[in-house]
Structures are given as structure tokens and as C-alpha cells.
Amino acid sequence: MLNVSEVLTMLEKEGLTSSRQVVLRWIRQGDLPAIQKTRKEGYQVAQPDLDDFIAKKKESAANTESVEQTTDDYQAGYQAAIKDLLEKAMVSGAGDLFLFRKNASIPIHLADFKEMAARNFSTG
């Protein structure tokens, strides 16, 4: 069984937290299983429970990074497509912004384009 200080040292090595208060919060919330026989002894954490907790935290962090990266990639691609189309845009005398496709004479109003792009580029 490990005390809170030993648990904190291991979590610091794994890069999960450097805060004793965070470790205690995880214990009190039930995220990190621990036993408190007496207040004087404090919390005791079994090594297998700590190993499972570390694995879950790392998996959760990896999933979060993957979702964030996908979102960033999507946004970058969307912005690049918008930029490419806006570079080809022409402004009419009324100040309305129209987009013209290459080798096509049919203009697409910018508001209509944004609506179509939102539907076509959505990840849902």
C-alpha cells in the first residue's frame, strides 16, 4: 500500500499531476480507490489500483488529444478551402461578394456558399 506522498511521486513521474490537492480530490471523488483506516495514517492506495488509474488517465488524455487534433485538422482544411475560394472571388458593383468557379459563368453568392460549405464540410 502506498501513501499519498508516494502516489504523488509516481503521478509526477507519469506527468499526470504535481498537486497533492488534486490527488486527494481524485481519492475523495472515488476516481482513485483508497482506504483510510485512521486520519493519522491518511489514505492508502494499492499499487494495482494506482496502475489502473494511471492507465485510464493516459488513455483519456490520448483520446482527448486525438479529438482535439481532428478538430484542428478539420478547421485548418475548412479555412484553407475558404481562403482558396475567396482568392478567386470577385466583387460586383453593389458590393455583394460572389464566387465564380473556374470555367463557369454561374456566380455563387458568398452567403449561399457558406451555407453549402457548412453542410458539406460538417463531420456529423
VOTORPA-911221 format. One record per residue (C-alpha): residue in one letter; y, z, x. Coordinates in nm, 3 decimals. Layout:
BEGIN
['A' [Y Z X]];
...
# end
This chain:
BEGIN
['M' [0.000 0.000 0.000]];
['L' [0.347 -0.091 0.122]];
['N' [0.668 0.098 0.059]];
['V' [0.991 -0.073 -0.047]];
['S' [1.124 -0.097 0.309]];
['E' [0.808 -0.273 0.427]];
['V' [0.819 -0.505 0.127]];
['L' [1.183 -0.584 0.201]];
['T' [1.099 -0.667 0.563]];
['M' [0.829 -0.912 0.453]];
['L' [1.054 -1.073 0.192]];
['E' [1.328 -1.115 0.453]];
['K' [1.081 -1.292 0.683]];
['E' [0.989 -1.525 0.396]];
['G' [1.356 -1.594 0.326]];
['L' [1.346 -1.464 -0.032]];
['T' [1.594 -1.175 -0.017]];
['S' [1.763 -0.934 0.218]];
['S' [1.867 -0.688 -0.051]];
['R' [1.685 -0.364 -0.126]];
['Q' [1.850 -0.357 -0.469]];
['V' [1.700 -0.695 -0.557]];
['V' [1.352 -0.574 -0.459]];
['L' [1.395 -0.264 -0.676]];
['R' [1.519 -0.479 -0.966]];
['W' [1.212 -0.704 -0.939]];
['I' [0.991 -0.394 -0.945]];
['R' [1.170 -0.238 -1.243]];
['Q' [1.159 -0.566 -1.436]];
['G' [0.787 -0.594 -1.372]];
['D' [0.815 -0.912 -1.167]];
['L' [0.672 -0.736 -0.860]];
['P' [0.388 -0.496 -0.953]];
['A' [0.432 -0.150 -0.802]];
['I' [0.321 0.209 -0.854]];
['Q' [0.544 0.515 -0.832]];
['K' [0.336 0.832 -0.800]];
['T' [0.636 1.055 -0.732]];
['R' [1.008 0.995 -0.695]];
['K' [0.992 1.135 -0.345]];
['E' [0.731 0.883 -0.231]];
['G' [0.902 0.594 -0.409]];
['Y' [0.739 0.270 -0.513]];
['Q' [0.419 0.144 -0.351]];
['V' [0.322 -0.224 -0.361]];
['A' [-0.027 -0.357 -0.296]];
['Q' [-0.048 -0.633 -0.034]];
['P' [-0.228 -0.882 -0.266]];
['D' [0.039 -0.828 -0.533]];
['L' [0.311 -0.895 -0.278]];
['D' [0.134 -1.209 -0.156]];
['D' [0.106 -1.340 -0.514]];
['F' [0.471 -1.259 -0.578]];
['I' [0.583 -1.445 -0.264]];
['A' [0.372 -1.748 -0.358]];
['K' [0.520 -1.756 -0.711]];
['K' [0.877 -1.724 -0.582]];
['K' [0.827 -2.004 -0.329]];
['E' [0.669 -2.229 -0.593]];
['S' [0.953 -2.157 -0.832]];
['A' [1.211 -2.234 -0.562]];
['A' [1.033 -2.560 -0.475]];
['N' [1.030 -2.668 -0.841]];
['T' [1.399 -2.586 -0.878]];
['E' [1.486 -2.785 -0.566]];
['S' [1.280 -3.080 -0.692]];
['V' [1.461 -3.084 -1.028]];
['E' [1.799 -3.049 -0.858]];
['Q' [1.716 -3.333 -0.617]];
['T' [1.604 -3.557 -0.905]];
['T' [1.926 -3.482 -1.092]];
['D' [2.135 -3.552 -0.781]];
['D' [1.949 -3.879 -0.719]];
['Y' [1.995 -3.984 -1.082]];
['Q' [2.367 -3.907 -1.073]];
['A' [2.412 -4.092 -0.743]];
['G' [2.235 -4.400 -0.879]];
['Y' [2.431 -4.392 -1.202]];
['Q' [2.762 -4.357 -1.017]];
['A' [2.668 -4.643 -0.782]];
['A' [2.591 -4.868 -1.080]];
['I' [2.920 -4.778 -1.248]];
['K' [3.111 -4.839 -0.925]];
['D' [2.943 -5.176 -0.877]];
['L' [3.032 -5.286 -1.229]];
['L' [3.388 -5.155 -1.207]];
['E' [3.442 -5.354 -0.888]];
['K' [3.365 -5.665 -1.095]];
['A' [3.593 -5.558 -1.381]];
['M' [3.898 -5.748 -1.495]];
['V' [4.194 -5.612 -1.688]];
['S' [4.326 -5.810 -1.985]];
['G' [4.695 -5.830 -2.077]];
['A' [4.661 -5.549 -2.333]];
['G' [4.540 -5.307 -2.069]];
['D' [4.187 -5.286 -2.208]];
['L' [3.920 -5.285 -1.943]];
['F' [3.646 -5.544 -1.979]];
['L' [3.345 -5.610 -1.762]];
['F' [3.226 -5.964 -1.700]];
['R' [2.873 -6.038 -1.595]];
['K' [2.823 -6.289 -1.317]];
['N' [2.791 -6.644 -1.450]];
['A' [2.864 -6.524 -1.805]];
['S' [3.172 -6.561 -2.018]];
['I' [3.094 -6.277 -2.259]];
['P' [3.305 -5.969 -2.184]];
['I' [3.175 -5.617 -2.238]];
['H' [3.436 -5.355 -2.324]];
['L' [3.419 -5.055 -2.091]];
['A' [3.366 -4.808 -2.377]];
['D' [3.071 -5.012 -2.504]];
['F' [2.932 -5.034 -2.152]];
['K' [2.948 -4.658 -2.104]];
['E' [2.764 -4.606 -2.433]];
['M' [2.495 -4.859 -2.337]];
['A' [2.465 -4.712 -1.988]];
['A' [2.421 -4.362 -2.126]];
['R' [2.131 -4.483 -2.342]];
['N' [1.971 -4.698 -2.073]];
['F' [2.003 -4.450 -1.786]];
['S' [1.903 -4.138 -1.978]];
['T' [1.600 -3.953 -1.840]];
['G' [1.497 -3.807 -2.177]];
# end
